[in-house]
Amino acid sequence: MGTAKRKIIEVLEGHTVTPPPIWLMRQAGRYLPEYRQVRATAKGFLDLCYTPDLAVEVTMQPIRRFGFDAAILFSDILVIPDAFDRNVRFVEGEGPLLDPIDEHGINRLHMPDIEARLAPVFETVRRLRGELPEETTLLGFCGAPWTIATYMIAGRGTPDQAPARLFAYRDPVVFEKLLGDIAEASAAYLVAQLDAGADAVQIFDSWAGILPDHEFSEYAVKPVRRIIDMVRTARPGAKIIAFAKGAGYNLRHYRSGTDADAIGLDWTVPLDFAAELQKEGAVQGNLDPLKMISGGVDLDAAIDRILDKLGNGPLIFNLGHGITPDGEPANVERLISRVRSYGAAA
């Protein structure tokens, strides 16, 4: 497959690439007018994710427009609870809704046939690998068990994920079963994405940062390590990025505990600490997504700070979280130009 030409894979192998490769979380999304046009043709958000014609198109849009070094599969982390028949739906103005699960529901969970239930996703991956430029890395992904569990228990996103935290405190044995079931299904999902043509995968833990130290280890680190071990047992050498938003200084434990090839950094991670983490392997991040709105010299200065601190090590340049719907495409172009000019005068 010519992976030696794919810069992101080189970084995930621990190499320094100058200038660093770049992609953006949520790079296919509402900030692009062409995405909004396609979205309007879908019956709903999950229909967009499960229709290969549409999912391929929106995944390719930012590659055509910006020439990122990676395309990330257009899908959603909640396809896993959808495969568990939790009645996932996306309601305009409310976000994702699920049927909340309780102790009895968790004990009755049966492992879904991931390859059958999520077949349209894998068809999208196969078609993307055929359409993408040879040098472009194709990234698959899943949600981390802790974040998926928060949605399954509450039935929606909540500000502090108190329903899931209280459930875990009150019934840790059942909660551990839920995390284990999600991890097993997620590993199967990632393996199938790799088999369909993904070059690497990312695990998103959007709510890791709200956990205390002990619970961070139990609910964020251990389940992700379980996924990574299962994926690498099935597909030795699989390249995996792990992103624990808000984890702060717990990222040191997260890196060693998960054994991911790269650690994602949100925009609150101090760059001096990021440089320490980079001594142990690749890092990804960590520009504030709001810089995609502010633009100008403020954006330039923020890019330069990251490059000055992390550009001499294995770095995948990215935002510290997904680009927001009011991000400016012109600022994305400015970002790419500045990152790609790094090291040009050397």
TAKAUR-V126663 format. One record per run of one state. SS is the DSSP state (hx for helix, st for strand, lp for the rest). FROM is the first residue (numbers start at 1). TO is the last residue. If there is no record, write none. Layout:
<<SS	FROM	TO> <SS	FROM	TO>>
//
This chain:
<<lp	1	2> <hx	3	5> <lp	6	6> <hx	7	12> <lp	13	21> <st	22	22> <lp	23	32> <hx	33	39> <lp	40	44> <hx	45	50> <lp	51	51> <hx	52	66> <lp	67	69> <st	70	72> <lp	73	78> <hx	79	83> <lp	84	88> <st	89	91> <lp	92	94> <st	95	97> <lp	98	102> <hx	103	107> <lp	108	113> <hx	114	117> <lp	118	118> <hx	119	131> <lp	132	136> <st	137	143> <lp	144	144> <hx	145	154> <lp	155	161> <hx	162	170> <lp	171	171> <hx	172	196> <lp	197	199> <st	200	205> <lp	206	207> <hx	208	210> <lp	211	212> <hx	213	234> <lp	235	239> <st	240	244> <lp	245	247> <hx	248	258> <lp	259	261> <st	262	264> <lp	265	270> <hx	271	278> <lp	279	281> <st	282	287> <lp	288	290> <hx	291	294> <lp	295	295> <hx	296	310> <lp	311	314> <st	315	319> <lp	320	328> <hx	329	340> <lp	341	346>>
//
